[in-house]
Amino acid sequence: MSSGAGRLDVARVRGLFPGLSDGFVHADGPGGTLVPESVVRAVSQAMRVPIANRGGVFPSSARAEQLVSGARSAVADLVGGVPAGVVLGPNVTSLTYAVARALAKHWRAGDEIVVSRLDHDANVRPWLQVADRLGLVVRWAEVDIETGELPDWQYDELLTNRTRLVAVTAASNAIGTCPDVAAITRRAHQVGALVFVDAAHAAPHLLLDLEQLGADFLAVSAYKWCGPHVGAVVADPGLWEELWPDKLLPASDRVPDRFEPGTPPFELYAGVAAAVDHFAALCPESTGTRRQRLVTAMAAVGRYEGELFDRLDTALRRMPHLHVLGEPWPRTPTLSFTVSGMRPRQVAGELARRGICAWDGDFFARELFDAIGVNEAGGAVRLGLMHYNTAEEVERLVECIDDLR
């Protein structure tokens, strides 16, 4: 693609990623993306200057405050939230558990929650475990096994006036399904339920907007969008004010600080801001605020990845020895498949031998793969494209997979 406002110059983009020098086709983005040099440099530079803990009256403590506020502002721009509503932590799983524990203090036996078969287990198990402890009623939103879609109409039957929370993904990390989250949240809010949206997989592919989605809590993970291993959950600051986590007595009672126990990895927070800046700069000619530049960049990413993925998806579905799981729409550039006569680990090994990085297993989408019926055979093989992949790499993928007959 040619460069320009609203267009992605993939040759320029690839030059930003030192990890691409290994010669592999990195089709494992859903499990963790490569990191651009700007993120590496930001983390390194943060560690080259004195950084103390927060709350001091000296410069190295002020630097720590700046790194925290910088990361909060960046995540807020990424998802359309406000910095005061950004809670940072080690990963989405840990943060989801923390939110579940805090919310559980307001729930009673007989209250209800709704989870989905489509979700990563990080947005299923924490809620089920709370439900088990408190005696909550669990209701399941089911996936259409043929299409891989999560019909929003079923929530009309799942939601009651006892529903306290709906947990749903913005995009499946296994098969790419993008449910109509806004339609689900509208239904949930009509009965007074809160909605926790896992957007970890969606964030590098779609422009997230907290208000448009209607999410009360929105979770993202920086290593899914070219950053370091840091997670975040974003909510309205007023909602955080209503919740109290278990915390150390001397630790801050302020929001969002009271949800962030212990000393944070300040240097990684520098990488979080740099990763958001990376996406905002993908279309160099675009102007405006970082959020405005992200709007332009994510539209370009969506177009570029969509064209690549259409080639890959179409080619694989024509292969008689392959079964691609589901055919959802809309979707991220992510799919999972099985190969006749081969276990997924064997397929992944053969692809690795040919210079292709591809995951095998259930990808923590345990409920989904149980429902589809592939877990007993070792799950499936997953391919996921990113904005640094190319048409030539897609051709290489197709050729290598076709050779597995």
RODO-2510 file (C-alpha; in nm, 4 decimals, decimal comma):
residues 405
     n   res          X          Y          Z
     1     m     0,0000     0,0000     0,0000
     2     s     0,1173     0,3519    -0,0668
     3     s     0,1851     0,5947     0,2136
     4     g    -0,0289     0,8964     0,2936
     5     a    -0,2929     1,0100     0,5381
     6     g    -0,5193     0,7182     0,6118
     7     r    -0,2941     0,4653     0,4371
     8     l    -0,0515     0,2159     0,5844
     9     d     0,3011     0,1966     0,4425
    10     v     0,3897    -0,1560     0,5504
    11     a     0,7509    -0,1279     0,4321
    12     r     0,8018     0,1671     0,6658
    13     v     0,6153    -0,0115     0,9442
    14     r     0,8285    -0,3239     0,9181
    15     g     1,1405    -0,1131     0,9521
    16     l     1,0227    -0,0184     1,3002
    17     f     1,0372    -0,3783     1,4292
    18     p     1,3828    -0,5219     1,5019
    19     g     1,2273    -0,8623     1,5772
    20     l     1,1390    -0,9119     1,2115
    21     s     1,5067    -0,9625     1,1318
    22     d     1,4878    -1,3310     1,2294
    23     g     1,3299    -1,4229     0,8956
    24     f     1,0274    -1,5988     1,0452
    25     v     0,6701    -1,5261     0,9467
    26     h     0,5230    -1,4072     1,2745
    27     a     0,1617    -1,5173     1,2497
    28     d     0,1313    -1,5529     1,6279
    29     g     0,0148    -1,1986     1,7058
    30     p    -0,2909    -1,3038     1,9099
    31     g    -0,0560    -1,4658     2,1597
    32     g     0,1661    -1,1579     2,1848
    33     t     0,2947    -0,9096     1,9310
    34     l     0,6416    -0,8025     1,8298
    35     v     0,7717    -0,4793     1,9825
    36     p     0,8859    -0,1758     1,7813
    37     e     1,2186    -0,0108     1,8472
    38     s     1,0448     0,2948     1,9931
    39     v     0,9022     0,0832     2,2759
    40     v     1,2359    -0,0849     2,3419
    41     r     1,4027     0,2545     2,3527
    42     a     1,1415     0,4041     2,5846
    43     v     1,1830     0,1232     2,8393
    44     s     1,5603     0,1398     2,8150
    45     q     1,5732     0,5154     2,8547
    46     a     1,3460     0,5014     3,1585
    47     m     1,5934     0,2664     3,3241
    48     r     1,8929     0,4874     3,2456
    49     v     1,7793     0,7680     3,4760
    50     p     1,7046     0,7611     3,8483
    51     i     1,3494     0,6505     3,9310
    52     a     1,2313     0,6291     4,2902
    53     n     0,8928     0,5289     4,4226
    54     r     0,6025     0,7707     4,4049
    55     g     0,5180     1,0296     4,6664
    56     g     0,8601     1,1817     4,7285
    57     v     0,9637     1,5473     4,6996
    58     f     1,2715     1,4825     4,4849
    59     p     1,3171     1,4551     4,1072
    60     s     1,3479     1,0768     4,0762
    61     s     1,0118     1,0378     4,2517
    62     a     0,8570     1,2960     4,0215
    63     r     0,9782     1,0903     3,7247
    64     a     0,7878     0,7918     3,8581
    65     e     0,4708     1,0009     3,8811
    66     q     0,5222     1,1151     3,5227
    67     l     0,5594     0,7578     3,3979
    68     v     0,2389     0,6507     3,5716
    69     s     0,0399     0,9496     3,4449
    70     g     0,1856     0,9020     3,0960
    71     a     0,0702     0,5417     3,0817
    72     r    -0,2757     0,6291     3,2114
    73     s    -0,3166     0,9050     2,9526
    74     a    -0,2003     0,6776     2,6717
    75     v    -0,4398     0,3954     2,7617
    76     a    -0,7223     0,6467     2,7984
    77     d    -0,6548     0,7736     2,4467
    78     l    -0,6433     0,4184     2,3145
    79     v    -0,9897     0,3283     2,4428
    80     g    -1,1665     0,6645     2,4624
    81     g    -1,1615     0,6849     2,8408
    82     v    -1,0168     0,9310     3,0921
    83     p    -0,6807     0,8909     3,2689
    84     a    -0,8397     0,8952     3,6148
    85     g    -1,0357     0,5847     3,5202
    86     v    -0,7351     0,3762     3,4129
    87     v    -0,6229     0,1058     3,6551
    88     l    -0,2861    -0,0465     3,5627
    89     g    -0,1597    -0,3892     3,6601
    90     p     0,0533    -0,6868     3,5607
    91     n    -0,1979    -0,8380     3,3149
    92     v    -0,5671    -0,8614     3,2312
    93     t    -0,6131    -1,1878     3,4209
    94     s    -0,4854    -1,0463     3,7495
    95     l    -0,6895    -0,7291     3,7091
    96     t    -1,0076    -0,9204     3,6262
    97     y    -0,9675    -1,1231     3,9437
    98     a    -0,9201    -0,7995     4,1391
    99     v    -1,2323    -0,6421     3,9924
   100     a    -1,4301    -0,9619     4,0528
   101     r    -1,3290    -0,9656     4,4189
   102     a    -1,4220    -0,5994     4,4630
   103     l    -1,7602    -0,6375     4,2929
   104     a    -1,8366    -0,9541     4,4880
   105     k    -1,8552    -0,7493     4,8067
   106     h    -2,1803    -0,6026     4,6698
   107     w    -2,3368    -0,9337     4,5616
   108     r    -2,5460    -1,1867     4,7491
   109     a    -2,6534    -1,5491     4,7038
   110     g    -2,9125    -1,5767     4,4300
   111     d    -2,7746    -1,2846     4,2298
   112     e    -2,6958    -1,3714     3,8692
   113     i    -2,4078    -1,3283     3,6246
   114     v    -2,3885    -1,3949     3,2507
   115     v    -2,0705    -1,5264     3,0868
   116     s    -2,0108    -1,6448     2,7300
   117     r    -1,8662    -1,9566     2,5677
   118     l    -1,6773    -1,7297     2,3273
   119     d    -1,4512    -1,5700     2,5849
   120     h    -1,0934    -1,6237     2,6904
   121     d    -1,0949    -1,8006     3,0255
   122     a    -0,9668    -1,4829     3,1920
   123     n    -1,3163    -1,3386     3,1439
   124     v    -1,4900    -1,6585     3,2519
   125     r    -1,3115    -1,8318     3,5393
   126     p    -1,2802    -1,5327     3,7791
   127     w    -1,6574    -1,4810     3,7590
   128     l    -1,7395    -1,8512     3,7944
   129     q    -1,5182    -1,8805     4,1002
   130     v    -1,6867    -1,5804     4,2629
   131     a    -2,0232    -1,7323     4,1770
   132     d    -1,9244    -2,0608     4,3381
   133     r    -1,8163    -1,8889     4,6603
   134     l    -2,1243    -1,6684     4,6879
   135     g    -2,3916    -1,9001     4,5510
   136     l    -2,4626    -1,6902     4,2422
   137     v    -2,6640    -1,8161     3,9461
   138     v    -2,4530    -1,8473     3,6313
   139     r    -2,6136    -1,8132     3,2897
   140     w    -2,4292    -1,8899     2,9663
   141     a    -2,4439    -1,7071     2,6347
   142     e    -2,3882    -1,9711     2,3692
   143     v    -2,1937    -1,9567     2,0444
   144     d    -2,3398    -2,0576     1,7087
   145     i    -2,1035    -2,3472     1,6436
   146     e    -2,1389    -2,3280     1,2655
   147     t    -2,0663    -1,9563     1,2265
   148     g    -1,8693    -1,8890     1,5435
   149     e    -2,0903    -1,5899     1,6207
   150     l    -2,2369    -1,4874     1,9570
   151     p    -2,5989    -1,3840     1,8857
   152     d    -2,6956    -1,0795     2,0899
   153     w    -3,0696    -1,1645     2,0862
   154     q    -3,0148    -1,4488     2,3323
   155     y    -2,9390    -1,1967     2,6075
   156     d    -3,3085    -1,1068     2,6118
   157     e    -3,3676    -1,4464     2,7704
   158     l    -3,0525    -1,4541     2,9845
   159     l    -3,0945    -1,1222     3,1641
   160     t    -3,3224    -1,0720     3,4657
   161     n    -3,3623    -0,8137     3,7377
   162     r    -3,1201    -1,0230     3,9472
   163     t    -2,8393    -0,9991     3,6873
   164     r    -2,5453    -0,8145     3,8385
   165     l    -2,2786    -0,8569     3,5717
   166     v    -2,2370    -0,9550     3,2080
   167     a    -1,8872    -1,0592     3,0970
   168     v    -1,8246    -1,0599     2,7229
   169     t    -1,5349    -1,0301     2,4815
   170     a    -1,4941    -0,7570     2,2207
   171     a    -1,3211    -1,0107     1,9944
   172     s    -1,2421    -1,3801     2,0219
   173     n    -0,8706    -1,4499     2,0485
   174     a    -0,9320    -1,7935     1,8946
   175     i    -1,1531    -1,7383     1,5902
   176     g    -1,1748    -1,3584     1,5643
   177     t    -1,5490    -1,3177     1,6264
   178     c    -1,6479    -0,9581     1,7106
   179     p    -1,9821    -0,9699     1,8930
   180     d    -2,2180    -0,6734     1,8896
   181     v    -2,1006    -0,5530     2,2292
   182     a    -2,3045    -0,2323     2,2147
   183     a    -2,6251    -0,4320     2,1639
   184     i    -2,5361    -0,6577     2,4563
   185     t    -2,4505    -0,3691     2,6887
   186     r    -2,7764    -0,1900     2,6055
   187     r    -2,9710    -0,4975     2,7090
   188     a    -2,7636    -0,5401     3,0245
   189     h    -2,8062    -0,1806     3,1335
   190     q    -3,1838    -0,2061     3,0934
   191     v    -3,1880    -0,4496     3,3876
   192     g    -2,9259    -0,2560     3,5848
   193     a    -2,6358    -0,4953     3,5230
   194     l    -2,2730    -0,3945     3,4814
   195     v    -2,0723    -0,5123     3,1803
   196     f    -1,7077    -0,6216     3,1858
   197     v    -1,5623    -0,6279     2,8328
   198     d    -1,2380    -0,8093     2,7548
   199     a    -1,0839    -0,6092     2,4695
   200     a    -0,7355    -0,7604     2,4916
   201     h    -0,7564    -0,9197     2,1475
   202     a    -0,9618    -0,6418     1,9880
   203     a    -0,7310    -0,3523     2,0781
   204     p    -0,4622    -0,3937     1,8065
   205     h    -0,7237    -0,4336     1,5314
   206     l    -1,0212    -0,2103     1,6160
   207     l    -1,0707     0,1431     1,7370
   208     l    -1,2070     0,1033     2,0884
   209     d    -1,4523     0,3541     2,2293
   210     l    -1,5651     0,3018     2,5858
   211     e    -1,8780     0,5112     2,5449
   212     q    -1,9905     0,3633     2,2133
   213     l    -1,9388     0,0090     2,3406
   214     g    -2,1282     0,0906     2,6575
   215     a    -1,8737    -0,1016     2,8627
   216     d    -1,8617    -0,0333     3,2342
   217     f    -1,5199    -0,1982     3,2530
   218     l    -1,2900    -0,2412     2,9523
   219     a    -0,9771    -0,4551     2,9815
   220     v    -0,6722    -0,4316     2,7535
   221     s    -0,3228    -0,5780     2,7564
   222     a    -0,0273    -0,3847     2,6152
   223     y     0,1671    -0,6866     2,4918
   224     k    -0,1200    -0,7531     2,2520
   225     w    -0,0619    -0,4127     2,0896
   226     c     0,3154    -0,3964     2,0590
   227     g     0,3879    -0,2974     2,4173
   228     p     0,5324    -0,4561     2,7321
   229     h     0,3592    -0,6972     2,9671
   230     v     0,1216    -0,4546     3,1401
   231     g    -0,2555    -0,4770     3,1666
   232     a    -0,5205    -0,2123     3,2236
   233     v    -0,8885    -0,1943     3,3100
   234     v    -1,0673     0,1289     3,2256
   235     a    -1,3904     0,2499     3,3823
   236     d    -1,5585     0,5725     3,4816
   237     p    -1,3767     0,7098     3,7885
   238     g    -1,7126     0,7356     3,9641
   239     l    -1,7632     0,3624     3,9272
   240     w    -1,4205     0,2917     4,0750
   241     e    -1,5174     0,5154     4,3700
   242     e    -1,7971     0,2729     4,4564
   243     l    -1,5583    -0,0221     4,4876
   244     w    -1,3057    -0,1061     4,7565
   245     p    -1,0395    -0,3684     4,6946
   246     d    -0,8453    -0,5467     4,9643
   247     k    -0,5388    -0,3281     5,0196
   248     l    -0,2577    -0,2453     5,2567
   249     l    -0,3499     0,0071     5,5251
   250     p    -0,0829     0,2697     5,4369
   251     a    -0,1520     0,2414     5,0629
   252     s    -0,3394     0,5231     4,8937
   253     d    -0,7178     0,5342     4,9208
   254     r    -0,7433     0,7416     4,6034
   255     v    -0,8902     0,6215     4,2741
   256     p    -0,7415     0,4649     4,0702
   257     d    -0,4346     0,4138     4,2940
   258     r    -0,6122     0,2012     4,5522
   259     f    -0,6592    -0,0729     4,2926
   260     e    -0,2853    -0,0965     4,2193
   261     p    -0,1112    -0,2816     4,5067
   262     g     0,2635    -0,2768     4,5414
   263     t     0,5336    -0,0917     4,3522
   264     p     0,4620    -0,0859     3,9783
   265     p     0,7097    -0,1484     3,6931
   266     f     0,7659     0,2184     3,6117
   267     e     0,9985     0,1439     3,3207
   268     l     0,7325    -0,0720     3,1534
   269     y     0,4833     0,2111     3,1858
   270     a     0,7133     0,4121     2,9612
   271     g     0,6732     0,1317     2,7084
   272     v     0,2933     0,1423     2,7384
   273     a     0,2869     0,5076     2,6337
   274     a     0,5345     0,4401     2,3540
   275     a     0,3210     0,1534     2,2209
   276     v     0,0136     0,3756     2,1966
   277     d     0,2270     0,6416     2,0299
   278     h     0,3427     0,3766     1,7809
   279     f    -0,0139     0,3142     1,6690
   280     a    -0,0969     0,6851     1,6640
   281     a     0,1975     0,7423     1,4278
   282     l     0,1161     0,4653     1,1784
   283     c    -0,0195     0,7263     0,9355
   284     p     0,2527     0,9944     0,9602
   285     e     0,0581     1,2583     0,7679
   286     s    -0,2411     1,2499     1,0022
   287     t    -0,2695     1,5354     1,2503
   288     g    -0,4574     1,6295     1,5643
   289     t    -0,4602     1,4902     1,9136
   290     r    -0,3275     1,1421     1,9829
   291     r    -0,6842     1,0119     1,9993
   292     q    -0,7642     1,1722     1,6621
   293     r    -0,4533     1,0211     1,5074
   294     l    -0,5496     0,6830     1,6514
   295     v    -0,8876     0,7107     1,4787
   296     t    -0,7108     0,7529     1,1440
   297     a    -0,4486     0,4880     1,2151
   298     m    -0,6885     0,2173     1,3301
   299     a    -0,9055     0,2688     1,0233
   300     a    -0,5961     0,2171     0,8090
   301     v    -0,4959    -0,0889     1,0107
   302     g    -0,8413    -0,2360     0,9670
   303     r    -0,8358    -0,1913     0,5905
   304     y    -0,4854    -0,3278     0,5503
   305     e    -0,5286    -0,6287     0,7773
   306     g    -0,8691    -0,6995     0,6260
   307     e    -0,7266    -0,7262     0,2737
   308     l    -0,4485    -0,9572     0,3901
   309     f    -0,6797    -1,1743     0,5922
   310     d    -0,9317    -1,2145     0,3110
   311     r    -0,6554    -1,3698     0,0980
   312     l    -0,5503    -1,6041     0,3773
   313     d    -0,8995    -1,7046     0,4826
   314     t    -1,0195    -1,7655     0,1275
   315     a    -0,7152    -1,9778     0,0386
   316     l    -0,7331    -2,1944     0,3505
   317     r    -1,1058    -2,2630     0,3146
   318     r    -1,0405    -2,4034    -0,0322
   319     m    -0,8023    -2,6682     0,1001
   320     p    -0,9773    -3,0058     0,1374
   321     h    -0,7447    -3,1252     0,4149
   322     l    -0,8260    -2,8236     0,6363
   323     h    -1,1218    -2,7363     0,8541
   324     v    -1,1399    -2,3688     0,9482
   325     l    -1,3427    -2,3195     1,2653
   326     g    -1,6439    -2,0957     1,2171
   327     e    -1,7009    -1,8160     0,9715
   328     p    -1,8008    -1,5166     1,1841
   329     w    -1,8622    -1,1638     1,0654
   330     p    -1,7318    -0,9155     1,1597
   331     r    -1,4021    -1,0548     1,2771
   332     t    -1,0408    -0,9697     1,3475
   333     p    -0,7683    -1,1159     1,1184
   334     t    -0,7563    -1,4334     1,3270
   335     l    -0,8565    -1,7917     1,2518
   336     s    -0,8101    -2,1421     1,3868
   337     f    -0,8059    -2,4631     1,1865
   338     t    -0,7424    -2,8350     1,2058
   339     v    -0,5637    -3,0577     0,9532
   340     s    -0,6876    -3,4033     0,8633
   341     g    -0,4657    -3,6770     1,0037
   342     m    -0,2439    -3,4407     1,2053
   343     r    -0,2601    -3,3181     1,5625
   344     p    -0,2324    -2,9407     1,6107
   345     r     0,1059    -2,9642     1,7849
   346     q     0,2397    -3,1628     1,4902
   347     v     0,1105    -2,8999     1,2456
   348     a     0,2636    -2,6167     1,4477
   349     g     0,5941    -2,8027     1,4558
   350     e     0,5940    -2,8516     1,0796
   351     l     0,5182    -2,4836     1,0274
   352     a     0,7946    -2,3822     1,2667
   353     r     1,0357    -2,5974     1,0683
   354     r     0,9320    -2,3954     0,7634
   355     g     0,9924    -2,0633     0,9386
   356     i     0,6386    -1,9846     1,0537
   357     c     0,5321    -1,8984     1,4085
   358     a     0,1839    -2,0354     1,4783
   359     w     0,0214    -2,1383     1,8046
   360     d    -0,1556    -2,4644     1,8772
   361     g    -0,3847    -2,5633     2,1626
   362     d    -0,7002    -2,4048     2,3018
   363     f    -0,5566    -2,0520     2,3473
   364     f    -0,7446    -2,0321     2,6799
   365     a    -1,0695    -2,0363     2,4801
   366     r    -1,1483    -2,3589     2,6615
   367     e    -1,5259    -2,3223     2,6682
   368     l    -1,5407    -2,2418     2,2978
   369     f    -1,3251    -2,5328     2,1889
   370     d    -1,5112    -2,7697     2,4201
   371     a    -1,8347    -2,6600     2,2537
   372     i    -1,6894    -2,7013     1,9043
   373     g    -1,5463    -3,0399     2,0030
   374     v    -1,1785    -3,0015     1,9153
   375     n    -1,0148    -3,0067     2,2571
   376     e    -0,9940    -3,3858     2,2783
   377     a    -0,7727    -3,3805     1,9690
   378     g    -0,5424    -3,1106     2,1088
   379     g    -0,7346    -2,8023     2,0070
   380     a    -0,6486    -2,6288     1,6817
   381     v    -0,3794    -2,4266     1,5055
   382     r    -0,4180    -2,0489     1,5128
   383     l    -0,2978    -1,7823     1,2712
   384     g    -0,3296    -1,4127     1,3440
   385     l    -0,2139    -1,1251     1,1272
   386     m    -0,0865    -0,7878     1,2423
   387     h    -0,0167    -0,4588     1,0721
   388     y     0,3459    -0,5642     1,0205
   389     n     0,2602    -0,8758     0,8188
   390     t     0,2733    -0,8690     0,4377
   391     a     0,1057    -1,0193     0,1326
   392     e     0,4254    -1,2118     0,0622
   393     e     0,4061    -1,3665     0,4080
   394     v     0,0455    -1,4664     0,3482
   395     e     0,1517    -1,6405     0,0262
   396     r     0,4225    -1,8222     0,2207
   397     l     0,1692    -1,9279     0,4830
   398     v    -0,0669    -2,0625     0,2207
   399     e     0,2063    -2,2558     0,0407
   400     c     0,3390    -2,4141     0,3595
   401     i    -0,0035    -2,5147     0,4848
   402     d    -0,0973    -2,6546     0,1461
   403     d     0,2153    -2,8739     0,1616
   404     l     0,0804    -3,0443     0,4738
   405     r    -0,1451    -3,2724     0,2679
***
